[in-house]
């Protein structure tokens, strides 16, 4: 009652206090909001850096697997290409062999044809000369009781061809035969029917040094023509024998060529399969390279992000610590503001006319009541 403080002045103090407390609380809340956002951004950056590093840790093994698979595909492609090159080289060499075998067979066939044609022409010429012999020439041959050596040898060679006894008596009978003359026998001779035994025996005569038309001609013209015919038979038989041997050899060469061509065909099938596999592997390799490029780009992007975030966190970490301390202080201040406001209001309303000791006791009791309700207040009111 003795106080000069009017009720109006108390209300003015309370209004002023309310306005000041409102501005202070607004400023604290605004600053706490800003600090909270800043700390959230900092924590978000830290989380993003952690997630980016985690993503890099996930990308690395995937990239390693892709690189390993890519290297394996390169090795597989290299092995297949090497195998294909080996098969192509083998085919190239075998094709050259086949061409040489074909050329050899063509040369052999040409040689056989030429030899048989030449022997046939020679036989026809000699046969024509024999058939052109006059009766007197035949009489001359059978008239010998003891013929000259070269005449005997020529007649004996004819006896060998017709399987006649080689004695001169049998030979004269063969020459003088009226039923089937020697010329008729010669004309109808089976040129392709000379046996191996006959040829071997005939060869002994033909191999004699003087078994030559030029030598025989010195003793008998008729024997000379017959000598040429015997040599033609021998030559034709040699040609056909060589032709048979060439045929056997060409059969062997043809078998080798066909076997070689089969191998070439098999290798070509293998090369087609290799080409298909190469196409698949190259497509797979292209995909792996694409994956590798994507993963390397992703890793690079993540590494750049981590580096940017690392620099940001490094630069702002001290400031973030300060922000955290300020934020804690502000939140404490906000928590104390309610209790302090209640105490200040009560103090101004009720304690104006009290003595200092009474004011202290009231504030202590009121603080205890607030503490019991879990409401904090400022440290001291003097």
C-alpha angles and dihedrals in degrees: 000000000000091000118110090212108110126210089249093056090050090053090049090051090050092049091048090047092047092051093047092047090048092052091046093049091046091050091047092048092047092049092045089051091051092046090046091053091046092049090046090052090049092048090045090052090049090049091047091050090050091048091046091051089047090050090050089051088053094045095049097066091042090051090046091052092048092049091047092049090046091053090047090051090049090052091047091049090048091050092049092046090049090049090048091050090050091050091047091051091049090048091048092052092045092048088054089050091050091050090050091049091050090049090048092050092047090050091047093048091047090048091048092048092048093047094048092044091049091046091047092050091048091048092050090049093049092044090052090052092049093048088050091062113119124232089254090059091055090046088052092056096049093042093074115102089184107015124204114272096253092047090051091049093050093047092047090053088054089050089053091055093050095039093244125150108268096223113117091239091057090042093053089049090051090050094045097045107135097191096057112011121216090244091055090051091049092048092051096041114141099236093187094047100074107130124220091249092050091048092050092051092043090051090061089060097042090050092060112114095235097043090111131119091232091057095041091048089067091067105026135009092201092050088050092058091046090048090055090050092050090049089049091052089048092047093049091048090050089049093050091045090052088045090055090048089048089049090054091047092047089050089054091046091047090051090050090047093049091047089050091048090051089054090048090051091049091049090050089054089049089049090052089052090047090050090052092048091046090053091051093046093046091050090048090047090052090052091049091050089050091050090046091052092048093048092047089050090048091047091048092049092048092046090051090048091049091049093050091047092045091055091046092050092044093050096045102033095095090046091046089055089052090047090052092051091047091047091052090049092049093048089050089049091050090049091050094044094076094052093041091050092052091048093047092049092049091044093054094043101044109019102052095100097035129104117252093255091052091048091053093050091050093048090049092052093045091049090052090051090051092046089052088055091048094250115139124211141186120289106251141008112196 
